[in-house]
Amino acid sequence: MAEGRADASEYVDLLLANVRDLMASTGLGRVNLPNATMGFEQVIGGINWHGEAALTGGYLENLDTLHRTGKAEISIEVRHTFGKYQKLGQSLCQYF
């Protein structure tokens, strides 16, 4: 098994350009976030505080302006498997 690191900045720039185009053409520049509620409990000064935070009506916008701000680096791990699915980190690749 061979390992190494490589600069993936150009590839990531191409990927992000495609994602930006897709978002702009499909109207995904703004995405609604799911509502969420979270309870909490904390002891401060001997007093037990209870509370709840509710997040509602949230959204992400301007996603079509997504861009890389630093060097993109990829860690390479080569395994000799042919015609199979190979899991590398959190990514799943297929090659023949």
Secondary structure, 3 states (H helix, E strand, C coil): CEEEEEECHHHHHHHHHHHHHHHHHHCCCEEECCCEEEEEEEEECCEEEEEEEEECCCEEECHHHCCCCCCCEEEEEECCCCCCEEEECCEEEECC
